Amino acid sequence: MAILNDSRNEQPMTISEEIGPVSRRCALKNSAIGFGWLAASALMQQMQASEAGSQTLHSPFHFAPRAKRVIFMFMKGGPSQVDTFDYKPQLNKDDGKPLPFDKPRVQFAATGNLLASPWRFRQYGESGIPVSSLFPHVARHVDDICFLNSVYGTNAAHGGAALKLHTGSDTFVRPGMGAWVNYGLGTENENLPGFITICPTLAHGGVNNWGSAFLPAECQGVPLGVASQPSTNAHVKYISNPRISSGVQRTQLDLMSRLNQLHQRAGSEESILDARIKSFELAFRMQSEMPRVQDLSKETAETHEMYGLNDKVTVDFGRQCLMARRFAEAGVRFIQVTHSDTNVQWDQHSDLKVGHEKNAAEVDRPIAALIQDLKQRGLLQDTLLLWGGEFGRTPVAQGRNGRDHNPDGFTMWMAGCGVRGGMRYGATDEYGFYAVENKMHIHDVHATMLHLLGLDHLKLTYRYAGRDFRLTDVAGNVHSAVIG
């Protein structure tokens, strides 16, 4: 019990509900009995919710969900659609020729003539979808994947485009999509956060990409590590306290919560204190759950091999993907993994062949392993996999052997949870520059993602500064054709 010593009085004093001195007996009575009643009340609420089951009036879903969780694989820098999953034979035929139509009015840099893909495409699966030789492992799973070949955005710069992809806005600070999902659905495991981002980048939007902005603070993503460091460092700092037992920590936390509640009654900002209390409580509960989930030594040697943890090329991203599967299995609602480094990323303004081959080699095997692992565990049927970067690349050359940023038409893909596999949805023009068929704006990607989670993007709103905000702002359409 924390004691405030008053130099004018030899009797130790405590803090009362009126923020004044009372006897130790009274303080003990208020805190001990009060917390016992709070615990009992919470337990009864949980029992009532359990008994109500699916009939509860407070269901977070707007309609029956297809997915329970999302794993977003962010390829920072912008993978080239025409070199990965959007095969353009006409581009190869017209290599070196001028583009026969106008380039975008706003370009990131000067570009030249058409540049053929250095990689060969071949058809895979029963669907016969062509995939580049950059992704031979992912290619084996094309019948589980819906390739969104007509995605487009509005910003040709990394910072704005990354923010648009993550938050729906490239100009204002807005909650990340994981924060919106966490706000709408919460976590399935009260001992873990609802939104975890593994090795996120600190550049081009940084913390705003996974922040909660005006949503309650507990909705924000919990970062594990950073992109510039190995994923072996992706863990929660100070997760254990060898000096103090869990019982003593529980007593300290109860006192701290009581004091915060007293400050609330005195007129302090309620939302800030609520978030602080919840963060302390979650941190306490995470001490036992988080190390267990992150302990990859519990996985079999075959699993380590499948994810490429025994290969120096694939080990870093492979560890991220395996952790993502374990977090999904443990009930985390939104998990993001990021492939990035401080040098190459996917941003090949030059040396396209060298850069894309390095990047693809690092992620191809782990991504395929994640699909296979989720599928064999029965988790793919209620997990949405989302893959992509902030934009694509131009089919015309920048310099001699690079490609510039291209937000006007690029590829993302979805898999799992009722998404139609073995499908190419939408299309770009014959060279892969502009989205032209079933165009899918980033807002549409968000709306479709929320729909699969049982959330109506028009109803998932939060009132702030006098208006209702949502992830899709005042736009967005669900593309039901991608849903089986």
Beta strands, then each sheet from edge to edge (+ up, - down):
strand 1: 69-75
strand 2: 121-124
strand 3: 129-132
strand 4: 145-152
strand 5: 195-198
strand 6: 222-224
strand 7: 334-339
strand 8: 383-388
strand 9: 392-398
strand 10: 402-406
strand 11: 410-415
strand 12: 423-425
strand 13: 427-428
strand 14: 435-437
strand 15: 440-441
strand 16: 462-464
strand 17: 467-469
sheet 1: 6+ 5+ 7+ 1+ 8+ 11- 4+ 12+
sheet 2: 6+ 5+ 7+ 1+ 8+ 11- 4+ 15+
sheet 3: 2+ 3-
sheet 4: 9+ 10-
sheet 5: 13+ 14-
sheet 6: 16+ 17-
end
